[in-house]
Amino acid sequence: MHERLVILDFGSQFTQLIARRVREAGVYSEIYPCTISVDEVAELNPVGIILSGGPSSVYDEGAPQLDPAMLDLTLENGDPVPIFGVCYGLQAMAHVQGGEVQAADKREFGRAAIRTDTQTDLFKGIPEGSQVWMSHGDKMTRLPDDYEIIAHTDNAPIAAVRSTKLPHFGVQFHPEVHHTEYGRQIIENFALRICGCKGDWSAASFIEEKKDEIREQVGDEHVILGLSGGVDSSVAAVLLHEAIGDQLTCIFVNNGLLRKGEWEQVQKTFSDHYQIRLKAIDASDLFLDRLEDVIDPERKRVIIGNTFVEVFDQGKMDIIEELGTKPKFLAQGTLYPDVIESVSFKGPSATIKTHHNVGGLPEEMEFEVIEPFRELFKDEVRAIGRLLGVPEEIVGRHPFPGPGLGIRVIGAVTRPDLALLRDADDIFITEMKKWGLYDEVWQAFAVLLPVQTVGVMGDERTYENVCALRAVTSVDGMTADWSRFPPDFLAHVSNRIVNEIRGINRTVYDISSKPPATIEWE
């Protein structure tokens, strides 16, 4: 096992960024809700603990609190576990140790210049006056006993502290966000210098360890994997195939909601190129018939999900008959953000959209589940895919929702509308690649709106559909900003869509960020 750094989540929107920064330092990290017990954390044998930020005030009723016993945890050699509090995490540390936290007269939000008062390993290599990102409404007004100030800003006399007796540190700013100039270095200093980690975790080491783990778990049994053609399931298929060969069978279901040419491309890639046993099932008519006249996006998801389970189950029965044995394992391409979004320190988080992996399985499973990427972020899976030799057109592919184009046709899904959307989406993506823009964005796609507008084409009046184009930049999809494409590019794409697709006479470009909007429209 690699060294493990545990992050306790107090509800911050930036918690995942902390985990990413730790992994960038070559140290394996995991996120747990702050309600996890001290005994459970001790069983994880962490080399260090980071306490995340959060939206609460420590003195509010019901605010998440830090168990004081967490500060007494020790390593296997008896030394105290290093702890690093970030923003609310610092305040929670101070609060349970007799320090004082109060509401600030003025909420501090934005950049500030950090200046050190005491030299520590935490700020090793950090230039004096470098920019940090503040986002807090409370401030510490009295330090706990045996703590000292190690950095300040013009507006925050207590910007960073440490214990003089224990390897416990805290900062009032957010080192995990991009706006903190040397935030990555600060987190790396904690992981490598203070926790003493070797920093030997990488995608390459993950591959060999995971293949060994899969072989040990599976033995001589068979595995079924639901292949979608997206990055996660595709890389999972190649990894599993390298580990267990013909013990893997992939099921690829055409739900009628795939992108243009995807049904043929996936079969060619995995069956012909990789020689992976693939059962392709065309159930498009079944899905589309059941979606007829359905407008509510959550109902769409439920129908698509339930129908997929039904079709997948029939495919499984066919495989049992072909193999002469019943597969014991089901593999999924579930990623860490899916897992994290499914829980919070207050229990299950509010449902924004139903994930098609986490929580989508029947309560009574007849399979043991294998999720090789359950602890990984999307960019880490891409790195693994490249090391495995997965084609770039798959590894670099933008995320695609489980319900497919069913949630990109806004309103009722019809076959003619899907045909319009496929062509528009194909033009948009093809032109992005030609212009060298595809790899610059996190996700891009077309949406068909339930709106018709008047147009003029030639000397004739038209009354046709509106197509919306959406492209965002992001690191992990948790937050996103709209992509600033050149106007000439957007004009060219709009011109192609309107002129080449009979049924669309207007295109619009979505300039909403997440939050407040989501990336997908439904």
C-alpha positions in Angstrom: 0.0 0.0 0.0 1.1 3.5 -0.8 1.2 6.2 1.9 -2.3 7.6 2.4 -3.1 11.2 3.3 -6.7 11.6 4.6 -8.8 14.7 3.8 -11.7 15.4 6.1 -14.5 17.3 4.3 -16.3 20.0 6.2 -18.5 20.9 3.2 -16.1 23.0 1.1 -16.7 23.3 -2.7 -12.9 23.1 -3.0 -12.3 19.8 -1.2 -11.7 17.8 -4.3 -9.0 20.3 -5.3 -7.1 19.5 -2.1 -7.1 15.8 -3.0 -5.9 16.7 -6.5 -3.1 18.8 -5.3 -1.9 16.1 -2.9 -1.9 13.6 -5.7 0.0 16.0 -7.9 2.7 15.8 -5.2 2.8 12.0 -5.8 1.0 11.1 -2.6 -2.2 9.1 -2.6 -5.2 10.9 -0.9 -8.7 10.0 0.0 -11.7 12.2 1.1 -13.9 11.3 3.9 -16.8 13.2 5.6 -15.8 15.0 8.8 -18.2 12.9 10.7 -16.0 9.8 10.3 -15.0 8.5 13.7 -11.5 8.8 15.1 -11.2 5.0 15.2 -12.1 4.7 11.5 -9.5 7.3 10.6 -6.9 5.4 12.7 -7.7 2.2 10.8 -6.8 4.0 7.6 -3.3 4.5 9.0 -2.9 8.0 7.5 0.5 9.7 7.2 -1.2 13.0 7.6 -4.7 14.7 7.8 -6.0 17.8 6.0 -9.1 19.5 7.3 -11.0 21.2 4.5 -12.8 24.5 4.4 -16.5 24.8 4.7 -19.5 27.2 4.6 -20.4 27.1 8.3 -19.3 29.1 11.3 -17.9 27.0 14.1 -20.2 28.7 16.6 -23.4 28.0 14.6 -25.9 25.5 15.9 -25.4 22.3 14.0 -22.1 23.3 12.5 -19.7 20.4 11.8 -17.2 20.1 14.6 -13.8 18.4 14.9 -13.5 15.6 17.4 -10.6 16.7 19.7 -9.3 13.1 19.7 -8.5 13.5 16.0 -5.6 15.8 17.1 -4.2 13.0 19.3 -3.8 10.4 16.6 -0.3 8.9 16.2 1.7 7.2 13.5 2.8 3.6 13.8 6.1 4.8 15.3 4.3 6.7 18.0 4.9 10.2 16.5 1.9 12.5 16.2 0.0 12.5 12.9 0.7 15.8 11.1 -2.5 17.9 10.6 -3.2 20.8 8.3 -6.3 22.9 8.7 -7.6 25.0 5.7 -9.8 28.0 6.4 -12.8 26.4 8.3 -10.5 23.5 9.1 -8.1 25.9 10.9 -11.0 27.5 12.8 -12.3 24.0 13.8 -8.8 23.1 15.1 -8.6 26.4 17.1 -12.2 26.1 18.4 -11.7 22.7 20.1 -8.4 23.8 21.6 -9.5 26.9 23.4 -8.9 29.4 20.6 -11.4 32.0 19.7 -13.2 32.5 16.4 -15.5 35.4 15.7 -17.5 36.8 12.8 -15.3 39.3 10.9 -16.5 42.9 10.6 -15.9 42.5 6.9 -16.0 39.3 4.9 -12.6 38.8 3.2 -12.9 37.5 -0.4 -10.2 37.6 -3.1 -6.5 37.9 -3.4 -4.1 39.0 -0.6 -0.3 39.1 -0.3 1.1 36.7 2.3 4.0 37.6 4.5 5.7 35.2 6.8 6.5 35.9 10.4 8.3 32.6 11.2 10.3 30.3 8.9 8.6 26.9 8.6 8.7 24.0 6.2 5.1 24.8 5.2 6.2 28.0 3.4 9.6 26.6 2.2 10.2 28.1 -1.3 7.3 30.5 -1.1 8.3 34.0 -2.2 7.5 36.8 0.3 4.4 38.7 -0.8 3.0 36.0 -3.1 -0.7 36.0 -3.7 -3.1 33.8 -1.8 -6.9 33.5 -2.1 -9.1 34.4 0.9 -12.7 33.4 1.2 -14.1 33.6 4.7 -16.5 35.5 6.9 -15.0 34.5 10.3 -11.6 35.1 11.7 -9.5 33.8 14.6 -9.1 36.4 17.3 -7.2 34.3 19.9 -4.7 31.4 19.4 -5.0 28.2 21.3 -2.2 27.6 23.9 1.1 26.6 22.4 0.3 28.0 18.9 2.1 30.8 17.1 1.4 33.0 14.1 3.6 32.1 11.1 2.1 34.4 8.4 -0.2 37.4 8.0 -1.7 39.6 5.3 -2.6 43.3 5.4 -6.2 42.4 6.4 -5.6 39.2 8.3 -3.2 39.4 11.2 -3.6 35.6 11.6 -3.2 34.1 8.1 -1.3 31.0 9.1 -0.4 29.3 12.4 1.4 26.3 13.8 1.6 24.4 17.1 4.9 24.8 18.8 4.7 21.2 20.2 3.0 19.2 17.5 3.2 19.0 13.6 -0.1 20.9 13.4 -0.5 23.8 10.9 -3.4 25.9 9.7 -4.0 28.6 7.1 -6.9 31.1 6.8 -6.6 31.1 2.9 -7.2 28.4 0.3 -3.9 27.0 -1.0 -5.8 24.4 -3.2 -7.3 26.9 -5.6 -5.6 28.2 -8.7 -5.7 31.8 -7.5 -3.2 31.0 -4.7 0.1 31.4 -6.6 2.1 28.9 -4.7 -0.7 26.9 -3.3 0.4 23.7 -4.9 3.9 24.1 -3.4 2.4 24.7 0.1 0.4 21.5 -0.1 3.4 19.7 -1.4 5.4 21.0 1.5 2.9 19.6 3.9 2.8 16.2 2.2 6.5 15.8 1.5 8.3 17.9 4.1 6.1 17.8 7.1 4.5 14.4 6.6 7.7 13.0 5.2 6.0 11.2 2.3 8.1 9.7 -0.5 5.8 10.9 -3.2 5.9 7.6 -5.1 2.3 7.3 -6.2 1.7 7.6 -10.0 -0.6 6.4 -12.8 2.1 3.9 -13.9 2.4 2.3 -10.4 -1.4 2.3 -10.2 -1.7 0.2 -13.3 0.4 -2.7 -12.2 -1.0 -2.7 -8.7 -4.6 -2.6 -10.0 -4.0 -5.4 -12.4 -2.6 -7.6 -9.7 -5.5 -6.7 -7.5 -8.0 -7.6 -10.2 -6.4 -10.9 -10.9 -6.4 -11.8 -7.2 -10.0 -10.7 -6.8 -11.4 -12.4 -9.9 -9.4 -15.6 -9.9 -10.9 -17.9 -12.6 -14.3 -16.2 -12.7 -15.7 -14.1 -15.5 -16.4 -10.3 -15.5 -19.0 -8.3 -17.4 -18.4 -4.7 -18.2 -21.0 -2.2 -19.5 -19.1 -0.4 -22.3 -20.3 3.0 -23.3 -17.4 4.1 -25.6 -16.5 7.0 -23.2 -13.2 7.5 -21.6 -13.9 5.8 -18.2 -15.5 2.5 -19.4 -13.1 2.2 -22.4 -10.0 2.5 -20.3 -11.5 0.2 -17.7 -12.1 -2.4 -20.5 -8.5 -2.2 -21.7 -7.1 -2.5 -18.1 -9.3 -5.4 -17.3 -8.5 -7.2 -20.6 -4.8 -6.8 -19.9 -5.3 -8.3 -16.4 -7.7 -11.2 -17.2 -7.9 -11.5 -21.0 -10.9 -13.6 -22.2 -12.4 -13.7 -18.7 -13.8 -10.3 -19.6 -16.9 -9.8 -21.7 -18.2 -6.3 -22.6 -21.8 -5.4 -23.3 -22.4 -2.4 -25.5 -26.0 -1.3 -25.7 -27.2 1.0 -28.5 -29.9 3.0 -26.7 -30.7 5.2 -29.7 -29.1 8.1 -27.9 -25.5 7.8 -29.1 -23.5 10.3 -31.0 -23.1 10.1 -34.8 -21.2 7.0 -35.8 -20.6 5.9 -32.3 -22.4 2.6 -32.6 -20.1 1.5 -35.4 -16.9 3.0 -34.0 -17.0 1.3 -30.6 -17.5 -2.1 -32.1 -14.7 -1.6 -34.5 -12.3 -0.4 -31.8 -12.9 -2.9 -29.1 -13.9 -6.0 -31.0 -11.7 -5.7 -34.1 -8.7 -3.8 -32.7 -8.4 -5.1 -29.1 -10.0 -8.5 -29.7 -12.1 -8.0 -26.6 -15.2 -10.3 -26.4 -18.0 -7.8 -27.1 -21.7 -8.3 -27.2 -23.3 -5.4 -29.0 -27.1 -5.1 -28.5 -29.2 -2.7 -30.7 -32.1 -1.7 -28.4 -32.6 1.7 -29.8 -36.3 1.2 -30.7 -37.1 -0.1 -27.2 -35.5 3.0 -25.6 -37.0 5.5 -27.9 -40.5 4.0 -27.7 -40.4 4.3 -23.9 -39.2 7.9 -24.1 -42.1 9.0 -26.3 -43.8 12.2 -25.0 -41.6 12.2 -21.8 -40.4 15.8 -21.0 -39.1 15.8 -17.4 -35.3 15.1 -17.5 -35.3 13.0 -14.3 -38.1 10.8 -15.7 -35.9 10.4 -18.8 -33.0 9.3 -16.7 -35.1 6.8 -14.8 -36.6 5.4 -18.0 -33.2 5.2 -19.7 -31.6 3.7 -16.6 -34.3 1.1 -16.0 -34.4 0.1 -19.6 -30.6 -0.3 -19.7 -30.7 -2.6 -16.7 -33.4 -4.7 -18.5 -31.5 -4.9 -21.8 -28.2 -5.5 -19.9 -29.8 -8.3 -18.0 -30.9 -10.0 -21.1 -27.4 -9.6 -22.6 -26.1 -11.2 -19.4 -28.3 -14.2 -19.9 -27.1 -14.6 -23.4 -23.5 -14.5 -22.2 -24.2 -17.1 -19.6 -25.5 -19.4 -22.3 -22.6 -18.7 -24.6 -19.9 -19.2 -21.9 -21.7 -22.1 -20.2 -21.0 -20.3 -16.8 -22.4 -17.4 -14.9 -20.1 -14.3 -14.5 -19.5 -13.4 -10.9 -18.3 -9.8 -11.3 -19.7 -6.6 -12.8 -17.2 -3.9 -13.7 -18.0 -0.2 -13.9 -16.1 3.0 -14.8 -17.2 4.9 -11.7 -14.9 7.8 -10.9 -14.0 9.5 -7.5 -16.1 12.6 -8.1 -19.2 10.4 -8.6 -18.5 8.8 -5.2 -17.8 12.1 -3.4 -20.9 13.8 -4.8 -23.0 11.0 -3.5 -22.2 11.8 0.2 -21.4 14.8 2.3 -20.7 15.4 6.0 -24.5 15.9 6.4 -25.3 12.6 4.7 -26.5 12.2 1.1 -26.1 15.5 -0.8 -28.9 17.2 -2.6 -29.6 15.5 -6.0 -28.7 17.9 -8.8 -28.7 15.1 -11.4 -28.8 11.4 -11.0 -25.5 9.7 -11.7 -25.7 6.7 -13.9 -23.1 4.7 -12.1 -23.2 5.5 -8.4 -26.7 4.7 -7.0 -27.9 3.3 -10.3 -27.5 -0.4 -9.4 -30.3 -2.6 -8.0 -30.4 -2.9 -4.3 -29.9 -6.7 -4.4 -26.9 -7.3 -6.6 -26.2 -10.7 -8.0 -22.7 -9.6 -8.9 -19.7 -8.5 -7.0 -18.8 -5.0 -8.3 -15.3 -4.1 -9.6 -14.7 -0.4 -9.9 -11.0 0.0 -10.8 -11.2 3.8 -11.0 -13.3 4.5 -8.0 -10.5 6.5 -6.3 -9.4 8.3 -9.4 -10.2 11.7 -11.1 -10.9 12.0 -14.9 -7.4 13.3 -15.8 -5.8 10.4 -13.9 -7.9 7.9 -15.9 -6.8 9.7 -19.1 -3.1 9.3 -18.1 -3.7 5.6 -17.4 -5.4 5.2 -20.8 -2.4 6.8 -22.6 0.0 4.5 -20.7 -2.1 1.5 -21.8 -2.0 2.7 -25.4 -5.7 3.5 -25.7 -6.2 5.6 -28.9 -6.2 9.4 -28.3 -9.6 9.8 -30.0 -11.0 7.8 -27.0 -8.6 9.0 -24.2 -9.1 12.6 -25.1 -12.8 12.4 -25.7 -15.0 14.9 -23.8 -17.3 13.5 -21.1 -20.6 12.2 -22.3 -23.6 11.7 -20.0 -25.0 8.3 -19.4 -28.5 9.2 -20.8 -26.7 10.4 -23.9 -28.5 12.7 -26.3 -31.7 12.0 -24.4 -31.0 15.0 -22.2 -29.6 17.2 -25.0 -32.9 17.1 -26.8 -34.8 19.4 -24.5 -38.3 18.2 -24.0 -39.8 15.1 -25.7 -37.3 13.0 -27.5 -38.1 12.1 -31.1 -36.2 10.3 -33.8 -36.2 13.3 -36.2 -35.0 15.6 -33.4 -32.2 13.2 -32.6 -31.1 13.1 -36.2 -30.9 16.9 -36.3 -29.0 17.0 -33.0 -26.5 14.3 -34.1 -25.7 16.3 -37.3 -25.3 19.6 -35.5 -23.2 18.1 -32.7 -21.0 16.4 -35.3 -20.4 19.7 -37.2 -19.5 21.5 -33.9 -17.0 18.8 -32.7 -15.5 18.3 -36.2 -14.9 22.0 -36.6 -13.5 22.4 -33.1 -10.9 19.7 -34.0 -10.1 21.4 -37.3 -9.6 24.7 -35.6 -7.4 23.2 -32.9 -9.9 24.0 -30.1 -11.1 20.6 -29.0 -8.4 19.9 -26.5 -8.6 23.3 -25.0 -12.0 22.7 -23.5 -13.4 20.2 -20.9 -16.7 19.5 -22.7 -18.5 20.7 -25.8 -21.8 19.7 -27.3 -24.9 20.8 -29.1 -28.4 21.1 -27.6 -31.7 21.0 -29.5 -34.2 23.5 -27.9 -38.0 23.0 -27.9 -38.3 26.3 -29.6 -38.9 27.3 -33.2 -38.1 30.6 -34.7 -38.8 32.5 -37.9 -36.0 32.7 -40.4 -35.5 33.6 -44.0 -33.6 31.3 -46.4 -33.5 32.5 -50.0 -36.8 34.2 -50.5 -38.7 31.8 -48.3 -39.9 32.1 -44.7 -38.8 29.3 -42.4 -40.1 28.3 -39.1 -37.5 25.8 -37.7 -35.6 24.6 -34.6 -33.0 26.4 -32.5 -29.7 24.8 -31.7 -27.6 25.8 -28.7 -23.9 25.3 -28.6 -22.2 24.7 -25.2 -18.4 24.6 -24.4 -16.8 24.9 -21.0 -13.3 24.9 -19.5 -12.8 23.0 -16.3 -10.4 20.9 -14.3 -12.8 18.2 -13.0 -16.3 19.3 -14.0 -17.2 20.5 -10.4 -16.9 24.1 -11.5 -16.7 25.3 -15.1 -16.5 28.5 -17.1 -17.8 29.1 -20.7 -15.2 28.9 -23.4 -14.2 32.1 -25.1 -14.2 30.9 -28.7 -13.1 33.2 -31.5 -16.2 34.9 -33.1 -15.1 33.8 -36.5 -15.2 30.1 -35.4 -18.7 30.5 -33.9 -19.9 32.2 -37.1 -18.4 29.4 -39.2 -20.0 26.7 -37.2 -23.4 28.5 -37.1 -23.2 29.0 -40.8 -22.6 25.3 -41.4 -25.3 24.1 -39.1 -28.0 26.4 -40.5 -27.0 25.8 -44.2 -26.4 22.0 -44.0 -29.1 20.8 -41.6 -32.7 21.2 -42.9 -34.7 21.8 -39.8 -32.4 24.2 -37.9 -32.5 27.9 -38.8 -30.8 29.5 -35.8 -27.9 28.8 -33.4 -27.1 30.4 -30.0 -24.0 30.1 -27.8 -24.4 29.4 -24.1 -22.2 31.8 -21.9 -23.4 30.5 -18.5 -20.8 29.2 -16.0 -21.1 26.5 -13.4 -22.3 27.6 -10.9 -25.0 28.9 -11.2 -25.8 26.8 -14.2 -24.8 23.1 -14.7 -22.7 22.0 -17.6 -25.6 19.9 -19.2 -28.9 21.6 -19.8 -30.9 18.8 -18.3 
